């Protein structure tokens, strides 16, 4: 099993829900990325989602857009992101790391080169927003051949045919976008999410992680009641924006610890 599959199996065995925090690599400063990754794990994260900075992050709201802009001012590239994972792996060999981003940096590097470099660095999976499953059977196969999981997005507008495609090509877990819109949006409807996830589960036998719109312990706990994991991103980026840089690592760990406590109650 992959590290992601092993993690979800262990969570299920202990009747726990997964916590998947997101940060953008290089934000608020490149030297803080690896310490932030370790702080998230110390705070109770089960899987880390590491954003690859991109100039046109179409699924992201203004908070993560700003994070990408800050990281790009430091010229953080895909090679740098893989370097952060490699550094993280020197002292953490168990926590899965998923890269989230867009096709352009992968295509620019070359798919084969990316897959090989990601596997060598210790990456466990990828979420590529603009790689729909029906167009990346070959990419998914290459990821899986290197022990990594291609993770696909599903949304409130996803058809059952799309769910079947995700079931066919995806592995690790499936990421359900809880609402129509971009990251950081408000007003998540837990009942609506529950109804859609019930439909997803009829077609997709992977664990379901839910993201977009989860901002606090109460929302996380409500969503976790119908999902296998919750993904939190924009709210963590806001914590970084509102905290002096020297206090950022401790603040993020404290925030994620509160979410972990709520999920375990």
DRENPA-477413 format. One record per residue: residue number from 1; x, y, z of N, C-alpha, C in turn; residue in three letters. Coordinates in pm, whole numbers, padded with zeros to 5 digits. Each point is the difference from the previous one (the first is absolute). Layout:
<recs>
REC  nr   n_c1   n_c2   n_c3  ca_c1  ca_c2  ca_c3   c_c1   c_c2   c_c3 rest
REC NUM      X      Y      Z      X      Y      Z      X      Y      Z  ALA
...
</recs>
This chain:
<recs>
REC  nr   n_c1   n_c2   n_c3  ca_c1  ca_c2  ca_c3   c_c1   c_c2   c_c3 rest
REC   1  00084 -00121  00000 -00084  00121  00000  00087  00126  00000  UNK
REC   2 -00053  00105 -00059  00068  00129  00005 -00010  00058  00141  UNK
REC   3  00079  00104  00025 -00008  00065  00132 -00138  00057  00026  UNK
REC   4 -00065  00052 -00106 -00134  00056  00016 -00099 -00110  00036  UNK
REC   5  00007 -00111 -00071 -00090 -00112  00028  00023 -00054  00141  UNK
REC   6  00125 -00010  00041  00033 -00047  00134 -00056  00095  00106  UNK
REC   7  00010  00129 -00026 -00050  00100  00095 -00151 -00012  00017  UNK
REC   8 -00073 -00010 -00109 -00145 -00011  00010 -00043 -00132  00064  UNK
REC   9  00075 -00106 -00025 -00032 -00128  00064  00019  00010  00151  UNK
REC  10  00106  00067  00043  00024  00017  00143 -00107  00089  00064  UNK
REC  11 -00040  00105 -00070 -00107  00086  00052 -00129 -00079  00018  UNK
REC  12 -00035 -00079 -00100 -00123 -00079  00007  00006 -00100  00114  UNK
REC  13  00117 -00061  00018  00016 -00100  00106 -00020  00060  00139  UNK
REC  14  00034  00130  00013 -00016  00068  00128 -00124  00088  00005  UNK
REC  15 -00087 -00015 -00101 -00125  00077 -00006  00026  00150  00010  UNK
REC  16  00102  00046 -00074  00036  00142  00000 -00018  00058 -00139  UNK
REC  17 -00013  00131 -00004 -00011  00071 -00127  00132  00070 -00032  UNK
REC  18  00031  00004 -00129  00126  00057 -00043 -00003  00152 -00003  UNK
REC  19  00114  00058  00030  00018  00145 -00004  00110  00031 -00102  UNK
REC  20 -00038  00076 -00103  00092  00029 -00110  00013  00151 -00015  UNK
REC  21  00100  00060  00063  00021  00144 -00016  00079  00032 -00127  UNK
REC  22 -00026  00119 -00052  00066  00048 -00122  00081  00125  00032  UNK
REC  23  00121  00005 -00052  00076  00124 -00005  00059  00014 -00140  UNK
REC  24  00031  00122 -00039  00067  00023 -00127  00150 -00001  00022  UNK
REC  25  00071 -00082 -00075  00145 -00008  00013  00062  00138 -00026  UNK
REC  26  00089  00042  00091  00067  00128 -00017 -00067  00117  00066  UNK
REC  27 -00120 -00021  00054 -00075  00107  00066 -00006 -00028  00151  UNK
REC  28  00027  00097  00084  00031  00140 -00028  00147  00025 -00036  UNK
REC  29  00084 -00103  00015  00140  00010 -00039  00052 -00142 -00023  UNK
REC  30  00089 -00019 -00096  00046 -00135 -00032  00059 -00076  00119  UNK
REC  31  00071  00071  00086  00065 -00069  00112 -00099 -00050  00105  UNK
REC  32 -00126  00045 -00009 -00100 -00043  00098 -00080 -00122 -00047  UNK
REC  33  00012 -00037 -00127 -00086 -00107 -00052  00019 -00131  00074  UNK
REC  34  00122 -00047  00013  00022 -00129  00066 -00034  00008  00150  UNK
REC  35  00040  00104  00072 -00044  00011  00140 -00154  00001  00013  UNK
REC  36 -00069  00064 -00093 -00146  00000  00004 -00055 -00141 -00024  UNK
REC  37  00060 -00073 -00090 -00042 -00138 -00025  00012 -00083  00127  UNK
REC  38  00112  00012  00068  00020 -00075  00125 -00098  00047  00108  UNK
REC  39 -00028  00130  00004 -00093  00052  00101 -00141 -00053 -00023  UNK
REC  40 -00040 -00011 -00125 -00132 -00055 -00031 -00012 -00144  00046  UNK
REC  41  00105 -00077 -00021  00000 -00140  00047 -00006 -00003  00152  UNK
REC  42  00079  00084  00066 -00001  00005  00146 -00136  00040  00054  UNK
REC  43 -00073  00081 -00078 -00133  00043  00041 -00109 -00103 -00025  UNK
REC  44  00033 -00107 -00071 -00097 -00106 -00019 -00040 -00028 -00143  UNK
REC  45  00072  00056 -00098 -00032 -00027 -00140  00031 -00146 -00034  UNK
REC  46 -00085 -00058 -00084  00022 -00138 -00046  00065 -00004 -00137  UNK
REC  47 -00035  00094 -00085  00055  00012 -00135  00025  00148 -00024  UNK
REC  48  00109  00033 -00067  00031  00139 -00032 -00029  00027 -00146  UNK
REC  49 -00064  00114 -00026 -00023  00044 -00137  00087  00122 -00022  UNK
REC  50  00091 -00010 -00094  00098  00106 -00024 -00029  00061 -00136  UNK
REC  51 -00038  00128  00002 -00035  00067 -00124  00123  00039 -00080  UNK
REC  52 -00005 -00025 -00129  00107  00041 -00091 -00037  00138 -00054  UNK
REC  53  00079  00102  00029 -00037  00136 -00042 -00019  00008 -00152  UNK
REC  54 -00105  00072 -00038 -00030  00016 -00143 -00061  00137 -00020  UNK
REC  55  00026  00060 -00115 -00041  00138 -00025 -00148  00015 -00030  UNK
REC  56 -00068 -00109 -00035 -00142  00009 -00035 -00078 -00114  00065  UNK
REC  57 -00006  00000  00135 -00063 -00112  00071 -00153  00011 -00004  UNK
REC  58 -00059 -00055 -00104 -00141  00027 -00033 -00099 -00048  00106  UNK
REC  59  00035 -00099  00080 -00094 -00051  00100  00011  00073  00133  UNK
REC  60  00098  00089  00010  00029  00061  00130 -00068  00135  00016  UNK
REC  61 -00047  00025  00121 -00052  00130  00035  00113  00098  00027  UNK
REC  62 -00032  00121  00042  00102  00105  00016  00107 -00033  00103  UNK
REC  63 -00035 -00078  00104  00100 -00029  00105  00114 -00083 -00056  UNK
REC  64 -00033 -00109 -00068  00107 -00087 -00053  00064  00063 -00124  UNK
REC  65 -00075  00082 -00072  00062  00077 -00109  00113  00087  00055  UNK
REC  66 -00026  00066  00111  00105  00084  00061  00119 -00084  00044  UNK
REC  67 -00027 -00118  00053  00110 -00089  00042  00086 -00037 -00120  UNK
REC  68 -00064 -00031 -00112  00076 -00032 -00122  00084  00119 -00044  UNK
REC  69 -00058  00119  00004  00073  00120 -00040  00123  00023  00088  UNK
REC  70 -00017 -00020  00131  00114  00019  00091  00110 -00102 -00031  UNK
REC  71 -00040 -00126 -00020  00099 -00104 -00027  00072  00025 -00132  UNK
REC  72 -00074  00045 -00100  00062  00024 -00131  00097  00118  00004  UNK
REC  73 -00022  00094  00093  00098  00108  00016  00135 -00053  00047  UNK
REC  74 -00003 -00117  00066  00125 -00067  00040  00048 -00096 -00109  UNK
REC  75 -00067  00001 -00115  00034 -00088 -00112 -00007 -00148  00036  UNK
REC  76 -00096 -00035  00085 -00015 -00140  00039 -00055 -00080 -00118  UNK
REC  77  00075 -00102 -00038 -00034 -00082 -00117 -00036 -00142  00043  UNK
REC  78 -00039 -00082 -00097 -00028 -00140  00028  00124 -00069  00059  UNK
REC  79  00117  00034 -00051  00124 -00059  00053  00017  00036  00148  UNK
REC  80 -00033  00123  00036  00008  00040  00141 -00100 -00077  00085  UNK
REC  81 -00123 -00015 -00052 -00102 -00073  00074  00045 -00142  00028  UNK
REC  82  00055 -00066 -00100  00049 -00137  00020  00117 -00001  00100  UNK
REC  83  00076  00107  00000  00108  00010  00098 -00051  00010  00142  UNK
REC  84 -00111  00071  00020 -00060  00008  00134 -00048 -00138  00045  UNK
REC  85 -00059 -00075 -00091 -00046 -00135  00035  00120 -00088  00036  UNK
REC  86  00104  00012 -00078  00121 -00079  00027  00057  00033  00138  UNK
REC  87  00001  00127  00035  00050  00042  00131 -00091 -00052  00112  UNK
REC  88 -00130  00010 -00021 -00097 -00051  00097  00020 -00149  00025  UNK
REC  89  00027 -00073 -00106  00016 -00145  00011  00124 -00043  00080  UNK
REC  90  00093  00090  00020  00119 -00035  00078 -00036 -00039  00143  UNK
REC  91 -00110  00056  00052 -00039 -00029  00138 -00143 -00050  00013  UNK
REC  92 -00071 -00012 -00112 -00136 -00054  00004 -00019 -00091 -00120  UNK
REC  93 -00007 -00128  00027 -00013 -00098 -00109 -00141 -00059 -00009  UNK
REC  94 -00092  00049  00082 -00133 -00063  00007 -00116  00088 -00045  UNK
REC  95  00006  00131  00022 -00113  00087 -00033 -00008  00022 -00151  UNK
REC  96 -00112 -00036 -00062 -00012  00021 -00144  00001  00149 -00037  UNK
REC  97  00062  00028 -00114  00003  00136 -00054 -00061 -00003 -00140  UNK
REC  98 -00102  00081 -00019 -00068  00011 -00129  00028  00138 -00058  UNK
REC  99  00045  00004 -00124  00019  00129 -00067 -00132  00041 -00065  UNK
REC 100 -00039  00126  00021 -00119  00051 -00066  00037  00118 -00087  UNK
REC 101 -00046 -00006 -00125  00032  00110 -00089 -00064 -00016 -00136  UNK
REC 102  00072  00045 -00101 -00055  00012 -00135  00094 -00066 -00100  UNK
REC 103 -00052 -00024 -00119  00073 -00079 -00099  00126  00070 -00050  UNK
REC 104 -00004  00133 -00010  00110  00070 -00065  00138 -00032  00056  UNK
REC 105  00022  00007  00133  00134 -00033  00050  00042 -00144 -00028  UNK
REC 106 -00096 -00092 -00002  00032 -00140 -00032  00037 -00014 -00147  UNK
REC 107 -00081  00060 -00086  00026 -00008 -00144  00133  00067 -00035  UNK
REC 108  00030  00109  00067  00125  00070 -00027  00121 -00086  00040  UNK
REC 109 -00014 -00071  00109  00107 -00088  00046  00006 -00127 -00085  UNK
REC 110 -00116 -00040 -00050 -00011 -00127 -00071 -00060 -00104  00093  UNK
REC 111 -00105 -00068 -00047 -00071 -00093  00088  00091 -00107  00054  UNK
REC 112  00079 -00062 -00085  00088 -00108  00046  00101  00051  00102  UNK
REC 113  00057  00117 -00029  00098  00057  00093 -00066  00034  00133  UNK
REC 114 -00122  00056 -00005 -00071  00033  00123 -00028 -00124  00083  UNK
REC 115 -00055 -00102 -00063 -00037 -00122  00074  00123 -00061  00066  UNK
REC 116  00110 -00009 -00074  00122 -00058  00056  00054  00084  00114  UNK
REC 117  00003  00132 -00019  00054  00089  00103 -00089  00001  00124  UNK
REC 118 -00131 -00002 -00020 -00093  00000  00113  00016 -00127  00082  UNK
REC 119  00010 -00113 -00068  00018 -00127  00072  00131  00000  00077  UNK
REC 120  00104  00051 -00061  00132  00003  00065 -00002  00091  00123  UNK
REC 121 -00076  00110 -00008 -00004  00095  00111 -00082 -00052  00118  UNK
REC 122 -00093 -00092 -00027 -00084 -00052  00107 -00143  00049 -00004  UNK
REC 123 -00044  00047 -00118 -00138  00041 -00019 -00089 -00124 -00003  UNK
REC 124 -00122  00013  00050 -00091 -00115  00006 -00118  00011 -00094  UNK
REC 125 -00030  00117 -00048 -00112  00015 -00090 -00005  00139 -00057  UNK
REC 126 -00090  00020 -00096 -00016  00133 -00060 -00146  00027 -00029  UNK
REC 127 -00038  00126  00016 -00130  00051 -00042  00031  00108 -00104  UNK
REC 128 -00035 -00027 -00124  00026  00096 -00107 -00136  00049 -00049  UNK
REC 129 -00032  00124  00035 -00135  00052 -00019 -00046 -00013 -00144  UNK
REC 130  00089  00029 -00095 -00040 -00001 -00141  00047 -00126 -00073  UNK
REC 131  00012 -00111  00073  00018 -00132 -00060 -00127 -00081  00027  UNK
REC 132 -00101  00009 -00084 -00120 -00080  00022  00031 -00148 -00024  UNK
REC 133 -00068 -00090  00071  00036 -00142 -00009 -00008 -00057 -00140  UNK
REC 134 -00097  00047 -00081 -00015 -00058 -00133  00114  00037 -00094  UNK
REC 135  00084  00095  00042  00111  00043 -00085  00137 -00041  00054  UNK
REC 136  00003 -00071  00112  00133 -00029  00055  00013 -00144  00050  UNK
REC 137 -00051 -00092 -00078  00017 -00142  00033  00149 -00035  00005  UNK
REC 138  00077  00052 -00095  00143 -00030 -00005  00073  00060  00120  UNK
REC 139 -00033  00124  00034  00062  00065  00116 -00031 -00079  00128  UNK
REC 140 -00126 -00039  00017 -00039 -00076  00118  00076 -00131  00009  UNK
REC 141  00014 -00067 -00113  00071 -00127 -00001  00147  00018  00036  UNK
REC 142  00060  00108 -00049  00141  00026  00032  00017  00031  00149  UNK
REC 143 -00091  00079  00056  00006  00028  00143 -00010 -00129  00081  UNK
REC 144 -00096 -00083 -00033 -00022 -00123  00075  00117 -00097 -00016  UNK
REC 145  00062 -00001 -00117  00116 -00087 -00023  00118  00040  00089  UNK
REC 146  00001  00127  00044  00106  00049  00088 -00047  00005  00146  UNK
REC 147 -00111 -00065  00031 -00048 -00008  00138 -00070  00123  00050  UNK
REC 148 -00045  00087 -00092 -00068  00123  00038 -00145 -00004 -00045  UNK
REC 149 -00084  00076  00069 -00144 -00001 -00028 -00044  00124 -00077  UNK
REC 150 -00063 -00017 -00117 -00065  00112 -00068 -00136  00023  00064  UNK
REC 151 -00021  00120  00050 -00122  00033  00076 -00081  00100 -00083  UNK
REC 152 -00127 -00030 -00018 -00084  00082 -00086 -00108  00072  00080  UNK
REC 153 -00041  00113 -00056 -00102  00083  00062 -00140 -00040 -00048  UNK
REC 154 -00094  00003  00091 -00142 -00010 -00033 -00069  00120  00062  UNK
REC 155 -00109  00044 -00062 -00067  00122  00042 -00150 -00021  00005  UNK
REC 156 -00075  00097  00054 -00147 -00012  00001 -00059 -00019 -00139  UNK
REC 157  00071  00045 -00102 -00048 -00010 -00138  00046 -00128 -00071  UNK
REC 158  00080 -00083  00066  00054 -00120 -00065 -00111 -00099 -00034  UNK
REC 159  00008 -00053 -00119 -00097 -00101 -00043  00043 -00138  00051  UNK
REC 160 -00092 -00095 -00007  00035 -00135  00041  00102 -00061 -00096  UNK
REC 161 -00002  00042 -00125  00101 -00047 -00095  00140  00047  00043  UNK
REC 162  00009  00125  00047  00130  00050  00048  00043 -00076  00125  UNK
REC 163 -00093 -00031  00088  00034 -00078  00119  00058 -00136 -00039  UNK
REC 164 -00056 -00061 -00102  00051 -00130 -00045  00140  00013 -00057  UNK
REC 165  00029  00112 -00066  00136  00024 -00051  00099  00016  00114  UNK
REC 166 -00041  00071  00104  00087  00017  00117  00024 -00136  00066  UNK
REC 167 -00103 -00082  00007  00016 -00133  00058  00097 -00084 -00082  UNK
REC 168  00000  00021 -00130  00084 -00081 -00089  00147  00041  00008  UNK
REC 169  00027  00129  00003  00138  00048 -00012  00061  00050  00131  UNK
REC 170 -00082  00039  00097  00052  00057  00123  00040 -00106  00101  UNK
REC 171  00081  00041  00095  00037 -00087  00113  00039  00087  00118  UNK
REC 172  00016 -00063  00115  00034  00074  00122 -00124  00051  00070  UNK
REC 173 -00057  00107 -00052 -00130  00049  00045 -00057  00087 -00111  UNK
REC 174 -00126  00033  00013 -00064  00093 -00092 -00030  00129  00074  UNK
REC 175  00023  00112 -00067 -00017  00132  00061 -00133  00057 -00047  UNK
REC 176 -00094  00014  00093 -00129  00058 -00033  00000  00148  00035  UNK
REC 177 -00025  00082 -00100 -00010  00145  00017 -00140  00030  00051  UNK
REC 178 -00009  00057  00119 -00128  00005  00071 -00100  00099 -00056  UNK
REC 179  00047  00092 -00086 -00092  00103 -00049  00043  00048 -00137  UNK
REC 180 -00092  00067 -00067  00031  00059 -00130  00075  00130  00025  UNK
REC 181  00118  00013 -00056  00077  00121  00023  00146 -00032  00025  UNK
REC 182  00068  00092  00064  00143 -00011  00019  00031 -00028  00147  UNK
REC 183  00127 -00029  00029  00042 -00024  00137 -00027  00121  00086  UNK
REC 184 -00031 -00027  00127 -00023  00109  00094 -00141  00054  00001  UNK
REC 185 -00088 -00056 -00084 -00138  00048 -00004 -00072 -00036  00129  UNK
REC 186 -00113  00064  00019 -00074 -00016  00126 -00121 -00091 -00018  UNK
REC 187 -00072 -00022  00112 -00134 -00059 -00002 -00004 -00143 -00054  UNK
REC 188  00080 -00086  00056 -00006 -00140 -00036 -00129 -00061  00055  UNK
REC 189 -00069 -00079 -00081 -00126 -00064  00037  00030 -00148  00026  UNK
REC 190  00010 -00037  00127  00040 -00136  00036 -00100 -00103 -00050  UNK
REC 191 -00128  00032  00007 -00103 -00095 -00047  00014 -00025 -00150  UNK
REC 192  00026  00106 -00074  00019 -00014 -00144  00125 -00082 -00030  UNK
REC 193  00108  00025  00077  00124 -00077 -00016 -00027 -00148  00028  UNK
REC 194 -00074 -00028  00106 -00030 -00139  00037 -00076 -00071 -00112  UNK
REC 195 -00097  00068 -00060 -00077 -00060 -00108  00089 -00033 -00120  UNK
REC 196  00087  00094 -00034  00086 -00022 -00117  00103 -00109  00027  UNK
REC 197  00054 -00002  00120  00100 -00103  00032 -00064 -00138 -00003  UNK
REC 198 -00124 -00011  00040 -00069 -00129 -00008 -00005 -00049 -00144  UNK
REC 199 -00022  00092 -00093  00001 -00036 -00142  00140 -00037 -00045  UNK
REC 200  00099  00079  00041  00139 -00028 -00036  00040 -00141  00046  UNK
REC 201 -00038 -00034  00121  00042 -00129  00056 -00059 -00119 -00075  UNK
REC 202 -00108  00020 -00071 -00056 -00109 -00079  00090 -00035 -00118  UNK
REC 203  00083  00096 -00040  00086 -00021 -00118  00148 -00007  00036  UNK
REC 204  00040  00072  00103  00141  00012  00035  00023 -00068  00135  UNK
REC 205  00082 -00103  00002  00023 -00075  00123  00123  00049  00076  UNK
REC 206  00052  00115 -00038  00113  00061  00070 -00049  00080  00119  UNK
REC 207  00086  00026  00099 -00035  00097  00104 -00031  00136 -00063  UNK
REC 208 -00088  00076  00063 -00040  00130 -00052  00050  00109  00094  UNK
REC 209  00083  00089 -00053  00041  00120  00072 -00081  00118 -00051  UNK
REC 210 -00044  00087  00088 -00081  00115 -00040  00075  00129  00031  UNK
REC 211  00004  00088 -00098  00066  00129  00018 -00081  00113 -00061  UNK
REC 212  00051  00122  00011 -00062  00126 -00043 -00109  00037  00103  UNK
REC 213  00020  00109  00070 -00102  00051  00091  00010 -00047  00143  UNK
REC 214  00100 -00083  00033  00016 -00046  00138  00094  00097  00070  UNK
REC 215 -00054  00073  00099  00075  00112  00055  00029 -00010  00149  UNK
REC 216 -00071 -00089  00070  00017 -00005  00145 -00032 -00139  00051  UNK
REC 217  00016 -00018  00131 -00020 -00132  00060 -00142 -00050 -00019  UNK
REC 218 -00098  00090  00014 -00140 -00042 -00011 -00032 -00049 -00140  UNK
REC 219  00045  00074 -00102 -00024 -00042 -00137  00071 -00131 -00030  UNK
REC 220  00125 -00011  00047  00077 -00122 -00023 -00069 -00120  00061  UNK
REC 221 -00049  00015  00121 -00066 -00111  00069 -00128 -00040 -00072  UNK
REC 222 -00076  00098 -00046 -00125 -00028 -00071  00027 -00075 -00131  UNK
REC 223  00099  00046 -00075  00033 -00065 -00127  00057 -00140  00023  UNK
REC 224  00081 -00014  00104  00061 -00130  00030 -00105 -00106  00034  UNK
REC 225 -00119  00044  00041 -00104 -00097  00032 -00049 -00074 -00124  UNK
REC 226  00025  00057 -00119 -00045 -00065 -00124  00115 -00034 -00094  UNK
REC 227  00122  00040  00034  00117 -00024 -00085  00103 -00082  00076  UNK
REC 228  00105 -00040 -00072  00110 -00074  00062  00113  00092  00044  UNK
REC 229  00002  00120 -00058  00105  00097  00035 -00048  00139 -00036  UNK
REC 230  00058  00099  00067 -00029  00140 -00033  00130  00068 -00044  UNK
REC 231 -00015  00089 -00097  00114  00075 -00054 -00019  00147  00037  UNK
REC 232  00101  00060  00059 -00006  00141  00041  00119  00073 -00060  UNK
REC 233 -00028  00107 -00076  00108  00073 -00064 -00003  00149  00024  UNK
REC 234 -00103  00067 -00053 -00004  00147  00006  00011  00052  00142  UNK
REC 235 -00065 -00067  00093  00002  00047  00139  00141 -00006  00059  UNK
REC 236  00078 -00100 -00041  00139 -00008  00048  00083  00112 -00062  UNK
REC 237 -00022  00028 -00128  00071  00109 -00066 -00032  00133  00068  UNK
REC 238 -00125  00019  00037 -00037  00122  00073  00072  00009  00133  UNK
REC 239  00015 -00112  00067  00074 -00002  00126  00143  00048 -00022  UNK
REC 240  00059 -00044 -00111  00136  00043 -00032  00005  00148 -00035  UNK
REC 241 -00103  00049 -00068 -00003  00141 -00038 -00013  00091  00122  UNK
REC 242 -00069 -00048  00102 -00032  00083  00116  00095 -00019  00117  UNK
REC 243  00108 -00076 -00020  00093 -00033  00107  00140  00048 -00037  UNK
REC 244  00073  00063  00092  00140  00035 -00029  00078 -00125 -00042  UNK
REC 245  00090  00019 -00094  00069 -00115 -00059  00068 -00088  00103  UNK
REC 246  00057  00061  00104  00073 -00079  00100 -00095 -00085  00085  UNK
REC 247 -00128  00031 -00003 -00099 -00077  00077 -00084 -00093 -00087  UNK
REC 248  00027 -00002 -00130 -00086 -00069 -00096 -00009 -00150  00027  UNK
REC 249  00113 -00062  00025  00002 -00145  00017 -00081 -00041  00122  UNK
REC 250  00020  00069  00110 -00074 -00033  00123 -00149  00027 -00017  UNK
REC 251 -00034  00109 -00069 -00141  00035 -00018 -00073 -00105 -00084  UNK
REC 252  00064 -00047 -00106 -00062 -00100 -00087 -00016 -00133  00075  UNK
REC 253  00100 -00036  00078 -00011 -00124  00078 -00115  00009  00099  UNK
REC 254 -00013  00114  00066 -00108  00017  00098 -00136 -00006 -00069  UNK
REC 255 -00011  00063 -00116 -00128  00000 -00071 -00039 -00142 -00041  UNK
REC 256  00093 -00073 -00058 -00034 -00134 -00049 -00025 -00095  00117  UNK
REC 257  00064  00024  00114 -00026 -00082  00120 -00145  00014  00044  UNK
REC 258 -00055  00121 -00013 -00139  00021  00037 -00095 -00076 -00092  UNK
REC 259  00032 -00006 -00129 -00082 -00075 -00094  00009 -00150  00031  UNK
REC 260  00122 -00045  00028  00020 -00142  00033 -00083 -00040  00124  UNK
REC 261  00003  00086  00099 -00074 -00029  00123 -00150 -00011 -00029  UNK
REC 262 -00051  00090 -00083 -00143 -00003 -00035 -00036 -00127 -00075  UNK
REC 263  00087 -00043 -00092 -00029 -00122 -00075  00001 -00124  00088  UNK
REC 264  00082  00003  00104  00015 -00119  00086 -00105 -00005  00111  UNK
REC 265 -00072  00109  00020 -00099  00000  00108 -00120 -00089 -00031  UNK
</recs>
